[in-house]
Amino acid sequence: MSAANHERSRTIEVYDPAMCCPTGVCGPSVDPVLARFAADLEWLRGKGVTVVRYNLAQDPGAFAAAPAVQAMLAERGTDCLPLVLAGGEVVASGNYPDRKTLAAAAGIPFEATPGMVLPLAGTGGGEKAR
């Protein structure tokens, strides 16, 4: 992979359907998928990946300016949203990819989020459940 292609793959662009706010993580009832995806994008940023998000309701010009997005919208309409691109190439369409998929698309190692460790009932915290 050339240096230019490597840099392009380290940019993830997210084209979201029309939402009330830029991340969709707002209001009294937050979709857990959107919350997980927002956390995964923050994880990518922490790894040095450039992440750019566009909301159809707030950034329609960005959708019109991206050839891959235009092509998907022409083919499938808004059913293709959310659309996730890495280096200008479509990584996911119609759903929010998981962290493993995002890591692969960005060309970085995947790291699972460690699970929460809780003490077993009646053990006084000496034994841990996973």
Secondary structure, 3 states (H helix, E strand, C coil): CCHHHHHHHCEEEEEECCCCCCCCCCCCCCCHHHHHHHHHHHHHHHCCCEEEEEECCCCHHHHHHCHHHHHHHHHHHHHHCCEEEECCEEEEECCCCCHHHHHHHHCCCCCCCCCCCEECCCCCCCCEEC
